[in-house]
Amino acid sequence: MALKSRAVVIPRKHVIELREVQVMEPKTGEVLVRTAYTSISTGTERMLLDGRMPHPALLFPVVPGYETVGQVVQVGPKVSKELIGQWVYVGGARCFKGVNPAWGGQSELISVEADRVVTLDGIDPTTGVVLALAATALHGINIAHLKPEDRVLVLGQGIVGQLVARIAKLCGAGFVAVADRVPVRLKHSKADQVVDVSKESLDEALPDGNISLIIEATGSMTALSGALPLLANHGRVLLLGYYDHIDIPYAPVFMREAEILIAREWNFGPEGELPRARDLIASGKLDVSGLLTHRVPLDRIQAAYRLALEDPTCLKVVVEWPKLHSNGHNNGHSNGVSHEATHMSAE
């Protein structure tokens, strides 16, 4: 049996809509989550809107999103009822009829395997939307085999760059520098050295070079190419963005026998990076204060996408979903299809 749910849908390139979709009820081993907060991943969702995401993710109409926080409202057979009412993070789902889920997180209701949700365990629910990218950053640091003597350079101080710089220092890096050209982002940065590349070059800021690990978090091959001369012999390059293609000069990586590393996403499960990131935030070791820069209600979802994709001052936007009232209605919004749609200039 299918349930009716409001969802964010991309029906074609550069268009965002709120639609009514059908969500399958939870099956054996699954839970049903009612969404309270979501966020927008600028890299993947920009590529979806531009029609550049590889198949099968690019199959319109599509429900995007993998940064969802909500409460468990129903459990399927063989799932403990103790989960009902708990706040959880959901990294997307494939529970829809008639639309491609892609990641499927931008939906009012989500059915998902119980072992793929992460209980927040005391973390503020709003903060829970950063778990996906915190876990991705932590996964990247794990792949890079960070060592105490490492000198790290993080390119880009968007949300991923902010998180990975903090995690690198937390995991014992000897020196962490960060670079960006947007001053308001750099004001949030936490590192041993903060470089505004609109005012000075990386060569000028880091004349000693000898960077053992470059972490690329801008999504720009141009930014990475400019930093490669700073790399030490046998240095590593970690790609933490999402790219159309890899295009870097060969000579700098050849001469240094550099290692190119790619972080796809976090590992699921109780020993994976999602619960570890949650625990780091809960303990206060990973400070994410100030990184959630904007809050937008669901009925202004187009404005939320414009903020996330076009405003460089926006590190992370929280989309607030309507609360369920005791009469079963959502803050006066009907369950019908919203006729709002907008063309997004994702440039």
N, C-alpha and C positions, 0 to 999 in steps of 0.2 A: 504493500500500500504506500502511496506517495502523499507527502505533506506539502502544503503550499507555503512558500517562503519568499520573502523579498531578497533580492540579490543584486549585486553590481554585475552588469553584463557588458561585455564589449562585443557588439553585433557585427562590426566591421571596422576597418582601419580608422583611427582617430575619433572614435565615437564611444561615449560612456553613457549607459542608461541604467536606471533602476527598473527591474522587471520582477514579475512574479514567476517563480520557477518551481519545479517539482523536486522534492527531496525525499529519498527513500527512508522509511522508518528503520531504526537500528535493528540489525540482524544479530545472530548469535555472536557474542564477543564484541559488540559495538555499543556505543553510547550516542545519545542525541544531545547536542550542545546548542544552547541559545546564545547567540553572539551579543556581546556588550561593546567590545572595542575591536577595531581592526586598524591596520596601517597599510601603507603603499610602498612597495619595493620599487624604487625609481629605476633600477637597471632593467629588471625583467619586465615590468609593466610598461616602461617606455618602449621596449622592443615589441611587446605585444601590440601596443597601439600603433606602432609604425609598420606592423605587418612583417617584422624581421625575425620573429621567434621561430626556430626550426620546428618542423612537423615532429610529433603530433600536437605539441602544445599550441601551435597556431592553427586552430580550426574554429572558425567563427560559427555561431556565437559562443563566447567563452566566459566563464566565471573566473576572474583572477584572484590572486591573493593567497599568502601563506603566513600571515601574521595576525592570527585571530585569538582573542581571549573571550571566554564566556563561561556560563555555568551549565553543568550537566543537569538536564531536566528529565531524562529517561534513559534507562539501560536495557539492553537486550538480554536474552537468556545467557546464563553463565558469566554475567558481570555483576560484581558486588554492588548492592544497592547503597552502600556507603558512599559511592561516588556521587549520588544524586545531591545536587546543591553545591558541589565543590566548584571552585574557580579553577579553570584549566586553560592551558595554551594548546592551540590546535595548529599544526603545520600544514593545513590544506586537507582536502578530502575529495573523493570521487563518488559522490552519492546522488548525483543529479540525473534527471531524465530530460532529454530533449536539448541539453546544452552541454558543450564540452567543459569539463571542470577545470582543465589545465591544473591549477593548484586548488581552486575551489574554496578559498577561505573567505571571500567577501559575500557571505550569505547569512541571513538571519538565523537559519537553522542548518546544522551540519550533522550528518551521521558519519561516524568515523570509528575505526578500531580502537578499543579501549587502551591497548598497549601503545598507541601512537599519540595519546594526549599526555600532557605533563601537568600535574597539579602545581599550583602556584605556591602552596605551602607558606603563606604569609606575605608574599610579595604583593604590593599594591597592584590590583588588576590592570590599571592603566599601564603601569610599567611593564607588564607581561608582554606587550607587543614588541619589545626589543629583543625577546629571547631568540627569535630566529636569527637575527643578524649577529647577536652576541655569540650564539653557538657556532655560526659560520666563521666568525673571527677566531674563536677558540680552536675550531677544527683546523683552520689555516695555520695557526701557531703550532699545533700538534704535528701537522704535516712537515713544517719547516724544521722540526727538531731543534727548537731554540736552545742555545747554550748560554751560560752566564757571561762569557766573554764577547757575545755577539754585539756588534754595532748595527742598529736597525734604523732604516729610513722608511717611513710610511708616506707614500704619495697620495694625497687627497685627505681632506678632513670633513667629508660627509660622514654620515652615521657609521658606516663600516670602518672608515679610517679612524674615527674617534675611538671606536670600541677596540680595534685591533692594537692601536698604540697603547691603550691602557692595559690590555691583556698581556702584551709583550713585556711591559715593565713589571706587571704583576707576576709573570712567569720567570722573571729573573734576568731579562736582558740587561747587559751592562750599560748600554746607551741607546736611547730612543730619540730620534728626530722626526718631526712631522713637517710636511710642506703642503701649502695650498695657496691660492691666489685670492681667496675671499676672506677679508679681514674678520667678518662677523663669525665665520666658522672657527678661525684660529683663536678667537677669544675663549672658545669652549675647550680648546686643546689642553691635554695634560701630557707633557713630554719633557725630556731634558733640554731639547732645543726646538723652537718653533720658528719655521722659516716662511715668510711671506714672499713667494716667488714673483709677486708683482712689483716688489721693491728691490730684491736682490736675487741673483742666480744661485742655484744650488752649489755651483763651484765656489762662489764667493762665500756662501754661508758655511760650507763644509770643506774648507781647503785641504784638510788632511785626508779626506775620502776614506778609504779603507772600510767601506760599508760591507759587512758580511751578509746582510739580509735586506734586500729591497722588497717592500710589500706594496704592490700596485693596487690602489683602491679608488682610482679615478675612473676606470673604464677606458682610459685613453692610452693608446700605444705611443702617441707623441710624447706624453709625459714620461712614460717609462724609458723611451729611447734617450731622452735628454739626461736621465739619471744614471744610465748604465756605466758611463766612464768613472763613476764613484765607486763601483763595485770592486771588492777585494778579490785576490786570487782565490779560486774555488768558492766564490760567493754563491748565494742562492737568490733566486727571484721568485717570489710568491705572487701569483695572479689571483687576486681576490675580487675582481670585478666580473662583469659579463661582457664579452666582446664578439663583434661580428667575425673577426679573424685576428690571428696573431701576426704582427708585422713589425719586427724589430731588426735593427742592424746586426749582422752576424758577427762582425769583427770583435766588438767588445766582449760578447759572451764567449766567443771562441778563444780569445787571448787569455781569458781568465778561467777557462774551463768551468764556466758557470753552470749551475743546475737550475732548470726551470721547473717550478712546481705549480700545480693547479689545485685549488680547493673547490670541490663541487658543492657540497653542502655538509651539514652536520651528520653524525651517526645517530640513528634512533636507538631507543632502548634505555634501560635503567642505568647503564654505564656510559651512555652517549653524552654528547656535549650539551644537549638541551638541559637536562637536570643539573649538570655541572655548572652551566652558566647561571641557572636559577639560583643555585646555592652560593655562587660568588656574589651575586647581587644581594641576596638575602642577608649574607654575612657582613655586607658593607665593604668587602674587599674590592669589588668592581663597582665603582661609583658611576651611575648613569644619570645622576641629577643634571638637569639642564639640557639633556639631549632630546627630550620630547618638547619641541618648540611651538607646536601649533595643535589646536583642537578644533574640529569641525563636525557639526552634526551630519547625520547620514543624508538628510534632505538637501544638503549642499555638497553632495559628493563631487560634482564637477569642480567646485571651488577647491576641494581637497586635492584633486588631481592636479589642478593648475599650480597650487602651492608646492606640491611634492616634486613636480616635474620642471617647473619654470622659475621658482623663487629660490635663489641660492642661499637665502637666510634660513630656509626651512631644512633643518636636519631630519626631523621626524614628525609627521603629522598623525594625530590620533583621530580616527573617525569614530564618533559616538553613535551607537545604534540605539533606537528607541527602547525604553524600558517597558517590560510587560506589566500592565496594570492588573489588578485583581479581577476585573471584568473580562480579561482575556484580550483586550485591545491594546495596541501599541501607541501610546501617547497621541491618540487622535488620528493616527495614520491608518488608512484602510489597508487591507491585504491585496488590493488591486494593483494593477500595473501603473507605475508612474510614467507619465508621458514626457518627463524631462529627458532630454538628450542633449549632448553637446559635442561639437567637433573640437578635438584637442590638438593644439599645435605642438606636438611633442618634439621640439627642436632643441 
